[in-house]
Amino acid sequence: MIDKAQASGDYRTLLPGNLYSAEQTRLLDSYAIDTLGIPALLLMERAGRACFEHLGHCWPQAKQVTVLAGCGNNAGDGYVIAALAHVAGLQVMVLQVGQCSQLRGVAALCYQRAKALGVSIIEVLTTDELADYQSLLLESDVLIDALLGLGIQGEVRALYAALISRANKVATPVMAVDIPSGLCPDTGQVLGVALKADLTVTFITVKQGLLTGSGPDYTGRLVFNDLQIPASVYQQVLPVAQRLDLTTVRPRLPARLSTAHKGNFGHVLVLGGDRGMAGAVLMAATAAARVGAGLVSIATRREHCGAVIARQPELMCHAISDQNDDLARAEERVLALIEKATILVVGPGLGQTAWSTMLLRAALQAKKPTVIDADALNVLSQMPDLQTHPLCIMTPHPKEASRLLCCTLSSLQQDRFVAARELAQRFHAIVVLKGAGTLISDGETLSLASVGGPLMASGGMGDILSGVIGGLLAQGLEPHEAAQLGVVLHGTAADRLALQQGERGVMAMELLPVIQHLLHQVHT
């Protein structure tokens, strides 16, 4: 298996910033071949050699390699790898799904070369035959996945699916050629079944689906090779999305003057914290302060104020209650607090009561830069009369997003790119669609945060994110910039902590010192 350090988030900084669809990748490939005259065979040889080099780097002790080949161009790459491994003295076997005579073009030529060198090739034509080769899958040191490439249409067919299922059940490490078989390159959706790779070597472009949806679960470590295609080729199409990480975000926070004071860096008001949920507003408010907001206030239930101030005395906590008075009087107090604030964060621990709706309505009516998170999103999905505006940043996780779009969770996850853009257009807001490969959209452009991981699967992480974005807004960033930088800081902090402490048991508040350090790092 690949060493844990090799599989860390650090490799993602080596990926290019542009993400493309499968169709765009085919267009670029065709342009390089048909217009620039680069031989298709040369590109295939470069792809196979790149994979072979990574094979030697990641599994230097490997002696027995099995190539799983289909009938498309991916198979050609697989046969190049098989030939190189055979010449290098490795024991190589190719399991060819379907007849070798089905191979066409340069893939057929690469098959003929491998066969001429003496590479062992077995045609597998029925699912019953697969049982005969289970021991081969078990005994191999590495499996090379060259079954299905970018041209996959619909769910994986039965024979391929059976082989993929068998390969997934063995502990043998897998290197995927270009994309794990069965994974949709455009959405990251599993098309019935997909082969889980430990390493994926992708060519010409980084396909958008590799980094979101189920993509990260199946891709393993992702590395990129442009096959030495000239830069001019990439001018032929506009990428679908931009990939964000700590090396690509460029914060525009102004340098702090020696005469600066707290009034120069905004006033964030966090609204929420219904009964039993004081921690949510405390975390969001603390996060806003930690990233540099000048003043941070909280509007919450009266019974929470003492605990909040005791934990974090730098925060100003205001009681907003509906006990012994009516909501109209409570709303007056909220509106007075909103008037003094420059940035609003509404939703952490908000609940879904009349009190909750009053706070959200007051926040939206102010037309100030507003982060809308958690229960504020759920209230919004139930109250169509509540109107968002272009200064809003919405941060739904997939379930919240499905409620906002009135669709099922599974249908939303089938194409997260479409969902993020549709949300932004429908609500006239910046949308942060959280999840593996968080997406940020303003309705026209898309960016994908290539950071974060399973460490973030614990309570309070979303509250920290909403506070971080609010704190960045307070210091003058535009909503789109604040959303992008906030997501990257948040996810990168989680990646750093995962390397230090593992992926389990890290609490949300533990991210804040790391976020503060990272913000200083990217700003200097």
Summary of the structure (lengths in Angstrom):
residues: 524
radius of gyration: 26.2
end to end distance: 37.7
largest distance: 89.0
contacts: 1954
relative contact order: 0.10
helix: 48%
strand: 16%
